């Protein structure tokens, strides 16, 4: 069973960039579809981005398209979320997730990392 550990969150100003990392262990990225989700106070969990097991397909929510990019480093068994042009509405806890079959509903989750964007 894969374990996921996120890092890279923090407090930034609007317009800044951050890169989140998700280190996987107990499984390889080629076995799992990988995704990023976020949960803001008072809101439901939101899909942010996903990458297929092959790495050949990526998906981004409309709210982040053009600003966020999911990528991976197979050698490091790590998935990234590059976040540019951050907005206050991007403030949330960001979770890394994995699933061997699904892209939008995933079974394995990290503990989350807080991203706070000040205006």
C-alpha positions in Angstrom: 0.0 0.0 0.0 1.4 3.4 -1.0 2.1 6.0 1.6 2.2 9.7 0.7 3.9 12.6 2.4 3.3 16.2 1.2 5.6 19.2 1.8 6.2 22.6 0.5 3.2 24.5 1.9 3.5 27.9 3.5 2.4 31.5 3.7 2.9 33.6 0.6 1.5 36.8 -0.9 -0.9 37.0 -3.9 1.1 36.6 -7.1 3.8 34.5 -5.5 4.6 30.9 -6.4 5.0 27.7 -4.4 5.9 24.1 -5.3 4.3 21.3 -3.4 5.9 17.9 -3.3 4.4 14.5 -2.6 6.9 11.7 -1.8 5.5 8.2 -2.3 6.7 5.0 -0.7 5.5 1.5 -0.7 4.7 1.7 -4.4 5.9 3.3 -7.6 4.3 6.2 -9.5 3.9 4.0 -12.5 1.4 1.9 -10.5 -0.8 4.8 -9.5 -2.8 7.6 -10.9 -1.7 10.6 -8.8 -3.7 13.7 -7.9 -3.9 16.9 -5.9 -7.0 18.0 -4.0 -7.6 20.9 -1.7 -10.0 21.7 1.2 -10.7 25.2 2.2 -12.6 26.2 5.4 -16.3 25.9 4.9 -16.0 24.3 1.5 -16.1 20.8 0.1 -12.9 19.1 -1.0 -12.0 20.2 -4.5 -10.1 18.4 -7.3 -7.1 20.4 -8.4 -5.0 18.2 -10.7 -4.2 14.7 -11.7 -1.8 12.6 -13.7 -2.3 9.2 -15.1 -0.1 6.2 -14.2 1.6 6.4 -17.5 2.4 10.1 -17.1 1.0 10.7 -20.5 -2.2 12.5 -19.4 -2.7 15.4 -17.0 -5.8 17.1 -15.9 -6.3 20.5 -14.2 -9.3 22.1 -12.7 -10.6 25.1 -14.6 -10.0 27.2 -11.5 -6.2 26.5 -11.7 -5.7 25.9 -15.3 -2.8 28.0 -16.7 -1.5 28.7 -13.1 -0.9 25.2 -11.6 1.0 22.3 -13.2 1.2 18.7 -12.0 4.4 16.8 -12.8 6.4 13.9 -11.5 10.0 12.7 -11.1 10.0 8.9 -11.5 13.5 8.6 -10.1 12.5 10.3 -6.9 9.1 8.7 -6.8 7.7 12.2 -6.2 4.8 14.2 -7.6 4.8 18.0 -7.7 2.3 20.7 -7.9 3.8 24.0 -9.2 1.5 26.8 -8.3 2.1 30.2 -9.9 0.2 33.5 -9.7 -1.4 32.4 -6.4 -4.6 34.0 -5.3 -6.2 34.4 -1.8 -8.9 31.9 -2.9 -6.2 29.3 -3.4 -5.8 29.2 0.4 -6.5 25.6 1.6 -5.0 22.4 2.9 -3.6 20.6 -0.2 -3.7 16.8 -0.2 -1.8 14.4 -2.4 -3.7 11.3 -3.4 -3.2 8.0 -5.3 -5.3 5.3 -6.8 -4.4 2.4 -9.1 -7.6 2.8 -11.2 -9.4 6.1 -10.7 -8.3 9.6 -11.5 -10.9 11.7 -9.7 -11.8 9.5 -6.7 -8.7 8.1 -4.9 -8.2 5.7 -2.1 -4.8 6.7 -0.7 -4.2 10.1 0.9 -1.4 12.1 2.4 -1.7 14.2 5.6 -2.0 17.5 3.8 0.0 20.7 3.7 -1.4 24.2 4.4 -1.1 26.9 1.8 -2.1 30.4 2.8 -2.2 33.2 0.3 -2.5 36.7 1.7 -3.8 39.6 -0.3 
